[in-house]
C-alpha cells in the first residue's frame, strides 16, 4: 500500500469534515439570528377590506 496516498485521502476527509462543521455552525447562527429578528419585528401586512 502507498501510505502517502492514504495519508492525503485521510487529510482531505478531515479537512472536509471540519469545513462542514464550521459551515453548519455558521448557518445555525444565521438562522437563529434571523428567527430572533423576525420575532422582534414581524412584517406588517396591509389588511384588505373585511368581509
C-alpha distance matrix in Angstrom:
0.0 3.7 6.0 8.9 8.6 8.3 11.1 13.1 13.1 14.2 16.8 18.1 18.6 20.4 22.5 23.4 24.5 26.6 28.2 29.1 30.6 32.6 33.9 34.9 36.9 38.6 39.5 40.9 43.0 44.4 45.2 47.0 48.9 50.0 51.0 53.0 54.7 55.6 57.2 59.2 60.4 60.6 61.2 64.9 65.9 69.1 71.1 72.9 76.3 76.5 77.6
3.7 0.0 3.8 5.5 5.7 6.6 8.8 10.4 11.2 12.7 14.6 15.9 17.1 18.8 20.5 21.6 23.1 24.8 26.2 27.6 29.2 30.8 32.1 33.5 35.4 36.8 37.9 39.5 41.4 42.7 43.8 45.7 47.3 48.4 49.7 51.6 53.1 54.2 55.9 57.7 58.9 59.2 59.8 63.4 64.5 67.7 69.9 71.7 75.2 75.5 76.8
6.0 3.8 0.0 3.8 5.5 5.0 5.9 8.5 9.8 10.3 12.0 14.1 15.2 16.2 18.1 19.7 20.9 22.3 24.0 25.6 26.8 28.4 30.0 31.4 33.0 34.5 35.9 37.3 39.0 40.5 41.7 43.4 45.0 46.3 47.6 49.3 50.9 52.2 53.7 55.5 56.8 57.2 58.0 61.7 63.0 66.3 68.5 70.4 73.9 74.2 75.6
8.9 5.5 3.8 0.0 3.8 5.5 5.1 6.2 8.7 9.9 10.5 12.3 14.3 15.3 16.4 18.3 20.0 21.1 22.4 24.3 25.8 26.9 28.5 30.2 31.8 33.0 34.5 36.2 37.7 39.0 40.4 42.2 43.5 44.9 46.4 48.1 49.5 50.8 52.6 54.1 55.3 55.8 56.5 60.1 61.5 64.7 67.0 69.0 72.6 73.0 74.5
8.6 5.7 5.5 3.8 0.0 3.8 5.4 5.1 6.1 8.6 9.8 10.5 12.3 14.2 15.3 16.4 18.4 20.0 21.0 22.5 24.4 25.7 26.8 28.5 30.5 31.6 32.7 34.5 36.3 37.4 38.6 40.7 42.1 43.1 44.6 46.6 47.9 49.0 50.9 52.6 53.6 53.9 54.4 58.1 59.2 62.4 64.7 66.5 70.0 70.5 71.9
8.3 6.6 5.0 5.5 3.8 0.0 3.8 5.5 5.2 6.1 8.6 9.9 10.6 12.3 14.2 15.3 16.5 18.4 19.9 21.1 22.6 24.4 25.7 27.0 28.9 30.4 31.5 32.9 34.9 36.3 37.3 39.1 40.8 42.0 43.2 45.1 46.7 47.7 49.4 51.2 52.4 52.7 53.5 57.1 58.3 61.6 63.7 65.6 69.1 69.3 70.7
11.1 8.8 5.9 5.1 5.4 3.8 0.0 3.8 5.5 5.2 6.1 8.6 9.9 10.5 12.2 14.1 15.4 16.5 18.2 20.0 21.2 22.5 24.2 25.7 27.2 28.7 30.2 31.6 33.2 34.7 36.0 37.7 39.1 40.6 41.9 43.6 45.1 46.5 48.1 49.7 51.0 51.6 52.4 56.1 57.5 60.8 63.1 65.2 68.7 69.0 70.6
13.1 10.4 8.5 6.2 5.1 5.5 3.8 0.0 3.8 5.5 5.1 6.1 8.6 9.9 10.5 12.2 14.2 15.3 16.3 18.3 20.0 21.0 22.3 24.2 25.9 26.9 28.3 30.2 31.7 32.9 34.3 36.2 37.5 38.7 40.3 42.1 43.4 44.6 46.5 48.1 49.1 49.7 50.3 53.9 55.3 58.5 60.9 62.9 66.4 66.9 68.5
13.1 11.2 9.8 8.7 6.1 5.2 5.5 3.8 0.0 3.8 5.4 5.1 6.2 8.7 9.9 10.5 12.3 14.3 15.2 16.5 18.4 20.0 21.0 22.4 24.5 25.8 26.8 28.5 30.4 31.5 32.6 34.6 36.2 37.2 38.6 40.6 42.0 43.0 44.8 46.6 47.7 48.0 48.6 52.2 53.4 56.6 58.8 60.7 64.2 64.6 66.1
14.2 12.7 10.3 9.9 8.6 6.1 5.2 5.5 3.8 0.0 3.8 5.4 5.1 6.2 8.6 9.8 10.6 12.3 14.2 15.4 16.6 18.4 19.9 21.1 22.8 24.5 25.7 27.0 28.8 30.4 31.4 33.1 34.8 36.1 37.3 39.1 40.8 41.9 43.4 45.2 46.6 47.0 47.9 51.6 52.9 56.3 58.4 60.5 63.9 64.1 65.7
16.8 14.6 12.0 10.5 9.8 8.6 6.1 5.1 5.4 3.8 0.0 3.8 5.4 5.1 6.2 8.6 9.9 10.6 12.2 14.3 15.4 16.5 18.3 19.9 21.4 22.6 24.3 25.8 27.2 28.7 30.2 31.8 33.1 34.6 36.1 37.7 39.2 40.6 42.2 43.7 45.0 45.7 46.5 50.3 51.8 55.1 57.4 59.6 63.1 63.5 65.2
18.1 15.9 14.1 12.3 10.5 9.9 8.6 6.1 5.1 5.4 3.8 0.0 3.8 5.5 5.1 6.1 8.6 9.9 10.4 12.3 14.3 15.3 16.4 18.2 20.1 21.1 22.3 24.2 25.9 26.9 28.3 30.3 31.6 32.7 34.3 36.1 37.4 38.6 40.5 42.1 43.1 43.6 44.2 47.9 49.2 52.5 54.8 56.9 60.4 60.9 62.5
18.6 17.1 15.2 14.3 12.3 10.6 9.9 8.6 6.2 5.1 5.4 3.8 0.0 3.8 5.5 5.0 6.2 8.6 9.8 10.6 12.3 14.3 15.3 16.4 18.5 20.0 20.9 22.4 24.5 25.8 26.7 28.6 30.3 31.4 32.6 34.6 36.1 37.1 38.8 40.7 41.9 42.2 42.9 46.6 47.9 51.2 53.4 55.4 58.9 59.1 60.7
20.4 18.8 16.2 15.3 14.2 12.3 10.5 9.9 8.7 6.2 5.1 5.5 3.8 0.0 3.8 5.4 5.2 6.2 8.6 9.9 10.6 12.3 14.2 15.3 16.7 18.5 20.0 21.1 22.8 24.5 25.7 27.2 28.8 30.3 31.5 33.1 34.8 36.1 37.6 39.3 40.7 41.3 42.3 46.1 47.6 51.0 53.2 55.5 59.0 59.2 60.9
22.5 20.5 18.1 16.4 15.3 14.2 12.2 10.5 9.9 8.6 6.2 5.1 5.5 3.8 0.0 3.8 5.5 5.1 6.1 8.6 9.9 10.6 12.2 14.2 15.5 16.5 18.2 19.9 21.3 22.6 24.2 25.9 27.1 28.5 30.1 31.7 33.1 34.5 36.3 37.7 38.9 39.6 40.5 44.2 45.8 49.1 51.5 53.8 57.4 57.7 59.6
23.4 21.6 19.7 18.3 16.4 15.3 14.1 12.2 10.5 9.8 8.6 6.1 5.0 5.4 3.8 0.0 3.8 5.5 5.1 6.2 8.6 9.9 10.5 12.2 14.4 15.4 16.3 18.2 20.1 21.1 22.2 24.3 25.7 26.8 28.2 30.2 31.5 32.6 34.5 36.2 37.2 37.6 38.3 42.0 43.4 46.7 49.0 51.1 54.6 55.0 56.7
24.5 23.1 20.9 20.0 18.4 16.5 15.4 14.2 12.3 10.6 9.9 8.6 6.2 5.2 5.5 3.8 0.0 3.8 5.4 5.1 6.2 8.6 9.9 10.5 12.4 14.3 15.3 16.4 18.5 20.0 20.9 22.6 24.4 25.7 26.7 28.6 30.3 31.4 32.9 34.7 36.1 36.5 37.5 41.2 42.7 46.1 48.2 50.5 53.9 54.0 55.7
26.6 24.8 22.3 21.1 20.0 18.4 16.5 15.3 14.3 12.3 10.6 9.9 8.6 6.2 5.1 5.5 3.8 0.0 3.8 5.5 5.2 6.2 8.6 9.9 10.8 12.4 14.3 15.4 16.7 18.6 20.0 21.3 22.7 24.4 25.7 27.2 28.8 30.3 31.8 33.3 34.7 35.5 36.7 40.4 42.2 45.6 47.9 50.3 53.8 54.0 56.0
28.2 26.2 24.0 22.4 21.0 19.9 18.2 16.3 15.2 14.2 12.2 10.4 9.8 8.6 6.1 5.1 5.4 3.8 0.0 3.8 5.5 5.2 6.1 8.5 10.1 10.6 12.2 14.2 15.5 16.6 18.2 20.1 21.2 22.5 24.2 25.8 27.1 28.5 30.3 31.8 32.9 33.5 34.4 38.1 39.8 43.1 45.5 47.9 51.4 51.9 53.8
29.1 27.6 25.6 24.3 22.5 21.1 20.0 18.3 16.5 15.4 14.3 12.3 10.6 9.9 8.6 6.2 5.1 5.5 3.8 0.0 3.8 5.5 5.1 6.0 8.6 9.9 10.4 12.1 14.2 15.3 16.2 18.2 19.8 20.8 22.1 24.1 25.6 26.6 28.3 30.2 31.3 31.6 32.5 36.2 37.7 41.1 43.3 45.6 49.1 49.3 51.1
30.6 29.2 26.8 25.8 24.4 22.6 21.2 20.0 18.4 16.6 15.4 14.3 12.3 10.6 9.9 8.6 6.2 5.2 5.5 3.8 0.0 3.8 5.5 5.1 6.3 8.7 9.9 10.5 12.4 14.4 15.2 16.6 18.4 20.0 20.9 22.5 24.4 25.7 27.0 28.7 30.3 30.9 32.2 35.9 37.6 41.2 43.3 45.7 49.2 49.2 51.2
32.6 30.8 28.4 26.9 25.7 24.4 22.5 21.0 20.0 18.4 16.5 15.3 14.3 12.3 10.6 9.9 8.6 6.2 5.2 5.5 3.8 0.0 3.8 5.5 5.3 6.3 8.7 10.0 10.8 12.5 14.3 15.6 16.7 18.5 20.0 21.3 22.8 24.4 26.0 27.3 28.7 29.6 30.9 34.6 36.6 40.1 42.4 45.0 48.5 48.8 50.9
33.9 32.1 30.0 28.5 26.8 25.7 24.2 22.3 21.0 19.9 18.3 16.4 15.3 14.2 12.2 10.5 9.9 8.6 6.1 5.1 5.5 3.8 0.0 3.8 5.5 5.1 6.1 8.5 9.9 10.6 12.2 14.3 15.3 16.4 18.1 19.9 21.1 22.4 24.3 25.8 26.8 27.4 28.3 32.1 33.8 37.2 39.6 42.0 45.6 46.0 48.0
34.9 33.5 31.4 30.2 28.5 27.0 25.7 24.2 22.4 21.1 19.9 18.2 16.4 15.3 14.2 12.2 10.5 9.9 8.5 6.0 5.1 5.5 3.8 0.0 3.8 5.4 5.1 6.1 8.6 9.9 10.4 12.2 14.1 15.2 16.2 18.2 19.9 20.9 22.4 24.3 25.6 26.0 27.2 30.9 32.5 36.1 38.2 40.7 44.1 44.2 46.2
36.9 35.4 33.0 31.8 30.5 28.9 27.2 25.9 24.5 22.8 21.4 20.1 18.5 16.7 15.5 14.4 12.4 10.8 10.1 8.6 6.3 5.3 5.5 3.8 0.0 3.8 5.5 5.0 6.2 8.7 9.8 10.6 12.2 14.2 15.2 16.4 18.3 19.9 21.1 22.6 24.2 25.1 26.7 30.4 32.4 36.0 38.2 40.9 44.4 44.4 46.6
38.6 36.8 34.5 33.0 31.6 30.4 28.7 26.9 25.8 24.5 22.6 21.1 20.0 18.5 16.5 15.4 14.3 12.4 10.6 9.9 8.7 6.3 5.1 5.4 3.8 0.0 3.8 5.4 5.1 6.3 8.6 10.0 10.6 12.3 14.2 15.4 16.6 18.3 20.1 21.2 22.5 23.5 24.7 28.5 30.6 34.0 36.5 39.2 42.7 43.1 45.4
39.5 37.9 35.9 34.5 32.7 31.5 30.2 28.3 26.8 25.7 24.3 22.3 20.9 20.0 18.2 16.3 15.3 14.3 12.2 10.4 9.9 8.7 6.1 5.1 5.5 3.8 0.0 3.8 5.4 5.1 6.1 8.7 9.8 10.5 12.1 14.2 15.3 16.3 18.3 20.0 20.9 21.4 22.4 26.2 27.9 31.4 33.7 36.3 39.8 40.1 42.3
40.9 39.5 37.3 36.2 34.5 32.9 31.6 30.2 28.5 27.0 25.8 24.2 22.4 21.1 19.9 18.2 16.4 15.4 14.2 12.1 10.5 10.0 8.5 6.1 5.0 5.4 3.8 0.0 3.8 5.5 5.0 6.2 8.5 9.8 10.4 12.2 14.2 15.2 16.5 18.4 19.9 20.4 22.0 25.8 27.7 31.3 33.3 36.1 39.5 39.4 41.6
43.0 41.4 39.0 37.7 36.3 34.9 33.2 31.7 30.4 28.8 27.2 25.9 24.5 22.8 21.3 20.1 18.5 16.7 15.5 14.2 12.4 10.8 9.9 8.6 6.2 5.1 5.4 3.8 0.0 3.8 5.4 5.3 6.1 8.6 9.8 10.6 12.2 14.2 15.4 16.6 18.2 19.4 21.2 24.9 27.2 30.8 33.1 36.0 39.4 39.6 42.0
44.4 42.7 40.5 39.0 37.4 36.3 34.7 32.9 31.5 30.4 28.7 26.9 25.8 24.5 22.6 21.1 20.0 18.6 16.6 15.3 14.4 12.5 10.6 9.9 8.7 6.3 5.1 5.5 3.8 0.0 3.8 5.6 5.1 6.1 8.5 9.9 10.5 12.1 14.2 15.4 16.3 17.3 18.5 22.2 24.4 28.0 30.4 33.3 36.8 37.1 39.6
45.2 43.8 41.7 40.4 38.6 37.3 36.0 34.3 32.6 31.4 30.2 28.3 26.7 25.7 24.2 22.2 20.9 20.0 18.2 16.2 15.2 14.3 12.2 10.4 9.8 8.6 6.1 5.0 5.4 3.8 0.0 3.8 5.4 5.1 6.0 8.5 9.9 10.5 12.3 14.3 15.3 15.6 17.0 20.8 22.7 26.3 28.4 31.2 34.6 34.7 37.0
47.0 45.7 43.4 42.2 40.7 39.1 37.7 36.2 34.6 33.1 31.8 30.3 28.6 27.2 25.9 24.3 22.6 21.3 20.1 18.2 16.6 15.6 14.3 12.2 10.6 10.0 8.7 6.2 5.3 5.6 3.8 0.0 3.8 5.4 4.9 6.0 8.5 9.8 10.5 12.3 14.2 15.0 17.2 20.8 23.1 26.8 28.7 31.8 35.0 34.9 37.3
48.9 47.3 45.0 43.5 42.1 40.8 39.1 37.5 36.2 34.8 33.1 31.6 30.3 28.8 27.1 25.7 24.4 22.7 21.2 19.8 18.4 16.7 15.3 14.1 12.2 10.6 9.8 8.5 6.1 5.1 5.4 3.8 0.0 3.8 5.4 5.2 6.2 8.6 10.0 10.7 12.2 13.7 15.7 19.3 22.0 25.6 27.9 31.0 34.4 34.5 37.2
50.0 48.4 46.3 44.9 43.1 42.0 40.6 38.7 37.2 36.1 34.6 32.7 31.4 30.3 28.5 26.8 25.7 24.4 22.5 20.8 20.0 18.5 16.4 15.2 14.2 12.3 10.5 9.8 8.6 6.1 5.1 5.4 3.8 0.0 3.8 5.4 5.1 6.1 8.6 9.9 10.5 11.2 12.7 16.4 18.7 22.3 24.7 27.7 31.1 31.4 34.1
51.0 49.7 47.6 46.4 44.6 43.2 41.9 40.3 38.6 37.3 36.1 34.3 32.6 31.5 30.1 28.2 26.7 25.7 24.2 22.1 20.9 20.0 18.1 16.2 15.2 14.2 12.1 10.4 9.8 8.5 6.0 4.9 5.4 3.8 0.0 3.8 5.5 5.1 6.3 8.7 10.1 10.2 12.4 16.0 18.2 21.9 23.8 26.9 30.1 30.0 32.5
53.0 51.6 49.3 48.1 46.6 45.1 43.6 42.1 40.6 39.1 37.7 36.1 34.6 33.1 31.7 30.2 28.6 27.2 25.8 24.1 22.5 21.3 19.9 18.2 16.4 15.4 14.2 12.2 10.6 9.9 8.5 6.0 5.2 5.4 3.8 0.0 3.8 5.5 5.1 6.3 8.7 10.1 12.9 16.3 19.0 22.6 24.5 27.9 30.9 30.8 33.5
54.7 53.1 50.9 49.5 47.9 46.7 45.1 43.4 42.0 40.8 39.2 37.4 36.1 34.8 33.1 31.5 30.3 28.8 27.1 25.6 24.4 22.8 21.1 19.9 18.3 16.6 15.3 14.2 12.2 10.5 9.9 8.5 6.2 5.1 5.5 3.8 0.0 3.8 5.4 5.1 6.0 8.0 10.3 13.7 16.7 20.2 22.4 25.8 29.0 29.3 32.2
55.6 54.2 52.2 50.8 49.0 47.7 46.5 44.6 43.0 41.9 40.6 38.6 37.1 36.1 34.5 32.6 31.4 30.3 28.5 26.6 25.7 24.4 22.4 20.9 19.9 18.3 16.3 15.2 14.2 12.1 10.5 9.8 8.6 6.1 5.1 5.5 3.8 0.0 3.8 5.5 5.3 5.3 7.6 11.1 13.7 17.3 19.4 22.6 25.9 26.0 28.8
57.2 55.9 53.7 52.6 50.9 49.4 48.1 46.5 44.8 43.4 42.2 40.5 38.8 37.6 36.3 34.5 32.9 31.8 30.3 28.3 27.0 26.0 24.3 22.4 21.1 20.1 18.3 16.5 15.4 14.2 12.3 10.5 10.0 8.6 6.3 5.1 5.4 3.8 0.0 3.8 5.7 5.9 9.4 12.3 14.9 18.4 19.9 23.4 26.2 25.9 28.7
59.2 57.7 55.5 54.1 52.6 51.2 49.7 48.1 46.6 45.2 43.7 42.1 40.7 39.3 37.7 36.2 34.7 33.3 31.8 30.2 28.7 27.3 25.8 24.3 22.6 21.2 20.0 18.4 16.6 15.4 14.3 12.3 10.7 9.9 8.7 6.3 5.1 5.5 3.8 0.0 3.8 6.3 9.7 12.1 15.4 18.7 20.4 24.1 26.9 26.8 29.9
60.4 58.9 56.8 55.3 53.6 52.4 51.0 49.1 47.7 46.6 45.0 43.1 41.9 40.7 38.9 37.2 36.1 34.7 32.9 31.3 30.3 28.7 26.8 25.6 24.2 22.5 20.9 19.9 18.2 16.3 15.3 14.2 12.2 10.5 10.1 8.7 6.0 5.3 5.7 3.8 0.0 3.8 6.5 8.7 12.2 15.4 17.6 21.1 24.1 24.5 27.7
60.6 59.2 57.2 55.8 53.9 52.7 51.6 49.7 48.0 47.0 45.7 43.6 42.2 41.3 39.6 37.6 36.5 35.5 33.5 31.6 30.9 29.6 27.4 26.0 25.1 23.5 21.4 20.4 19.4 17.3 15.6 15.0 13.7 11.2 10.2 10.1 8.0 5.3 5.9 6.3 3.8 0.0 3.8 6.4 9.2 12.7 14.6 18.1 21.2 21.4 24.4
61.2 59.8 58.0 56.5 54.4 53.5 52.4 50.3 48.6 47.9 46.5 44.2 42.9 42.3 40.5 38.3 37.5 36.7 34.4 32.5 32.2 30.9 28.3 27.2 26.7 24.7 22.4 22.0 21.2 18.5 17.0 17.2 15.7 12.7 12.4 12.9 10.3 7.6 9.4 9.7 6.5 3.8 0.0 3.8 6.4 9.9 12.3 15.6 19.0 19.7 22.8
64.9 63.4 61.7 60.1 58.1 57.1 56.1 53.9 52.2 51.6 50.3 47.9 46.6 46.1 44.2 42.0 41.2 40.4 38.1 36.2 35.9 34.6 32.1 30.9 30.4 28.5 26.2 25.8 24.9 22.2 20.8 20.8 19.3 16.4 16.0 16.3 13.7 11.1 12.3 12.1 8.7 6.4 3.8 0.0 3.8 6.7 9.2 12.6 15.9 16.8 20.1
65.9 64.5 63.0 61.5 59.2 58.3 57.5 55.3 53.4 52.9 51.8 49.2 47.9 47.6 45.8 43.4 42.7 42.2 39.8 37.7 37.6 36.6 33.8 32.5 32.4 30.6 27.9 27.7 27.2 24.4 22.7 23.1 22.0 18.7 18.2 19.0 16.7 13.7 14.9 15.4 12.2 9.2 6.4 3.8 0.0 3.7 6.1 9.2 12.7 13.8 16.9
69.1 67.7 66.3 64.7 62.4 61.6 60.8 58.5 56.6 56.3 55.1 52.5 51.2 51.0 49.1 46.7 46.1 45.6 43.1 41.1 41.2 40.1 37.2 36.1 36.0 34.0 31.4 31.3 30.8 28.0 26.3 26.8 25.6 22.3 21.9 22.6 20.2 17.3 18.4 18.7 15.4 12.7 9.9 6.7 3.7 0.0 3.7 6.4 9.8 11.7 14.9
71.1 69.9 68.5 67.0 64.7 63.7 63.1 60.9 58.8 58.4 57.4 54.8 53.4 53.2 51.5 49.0 48.2 47.9 45.5 43.3 43.3 42.4 39.6 38.2 38.2 36.5 33.7 33.3 33.1 30.4 28.4 28.7 27.9 24.7 23.8 24.5 22.4 19.4 19.9 20.4 17.6 14.6 12.3 9.2 6.1 3.7 0.0 3.8 6.7 8.0 11.4
72.9 71.7 70.4 69.0 66.5 65.6 65.2 62.9 60.7 60.5 59.6 56.9 55.4 55.5 53.8 51.1 50.5 50.3 47.9 45.6 45.7 45.0 42.0 40.7 40.9 39.2 36.3 36.1 36.0 33.3 31.2 31.8 31.0 27.7 26.9 27.9 25.8 22.6 23.4 24.1 21.1 18.1 15.6 12.6 9.2 6.4 3.8 0.0 3.8 6.3 9.1
76.3 75.2 73.9 72.6 70.0 69.1 68.7 66.4 64.2 63.9 63.1 60.4 58.9 59.0 57.4 54.6 53.9 53.8 51.4 49.1 49.2 48.5 45.6 44.1 44.4 42.7 39.8 39.5 39.4 36.8 34.6 35.0 34.4 31.1 30.1 30.9 29.0 25.9 26.2 26.9 24.1 21.2 19.0 15.9 12.7 9.8 6.7 3.8 0.0 3.8 6.3
76.5 75.5 74.2 73.0 70.5 69.3 69.0 66.9 64.6 64.1 63.5 60.9 59.1 59.2 57.7 55.0 54.0 54.0 51.9 49.3 49.2 48.8 46.0 44.2 44.4 43.1 40.1 39.4 39.6 37.1 34.7 34.9 34.5 31.4 30.0 30.8 29.3 26.0 25.9 26.8 24.5 21.4 19.7 16.8 13.8 11.7 8.0 6.3 3.8 0.0 3.8
77.6 76.8 75.6 74.5 71.9 70.7 70.6 68.5 66.1 65.7 65.2 62.5 60.7 60.9 59.6 56.7 55.7 56.0 53.8 51.1 51.2 50.9 48.0 46.2 46.6 45.4 42.3 41.6 42.0 39.6 37.0 37.3 37.2 34.1 32.5 33.5 32.2 28.8 28.7 29.9 27.7 24.4 22.8 20.1 16.9 14.9 11.4 9.1 6.3 3.8 0.0
